[in-house]
């Protein structure tokens, strides 16, 4: 069982930046693909970004492409999401997730096996 803990959320002004981080409890992290999802009030949880086990490929939702960057450090068992040029519509709880499909950049929730508790990001206009 892999436990994931997110950090780095908070309140940020529109146009600003912040960095979300997710730390895994197990060394098995290096054999897992990782993803970020988000969920705004009243909406479904949606895909944001994903990265393969070794970081050779990434994928982004169209709504964040060019503004968000996902990266990972297998030695530190962390995955990060750099969030730039934030918009009010980026306000949501952001979740880190791990997938056993290590060589894939999955976009559907069902392909992820482990989830963190989430961290709130609020963008003020």
Secondary structure, DSSP 8 states (H G I E B T S, - for coil): ---EEEE--EEEETT--EEEEEEESSGGGGGSEEEEEEE-TTS--EEEEEE-TTSS-EEE-TTTTTTEEEEEETTTTEEEEEE-S--GGG-EEEEEEEES-TT----SGGG--EE---EEEEEE-
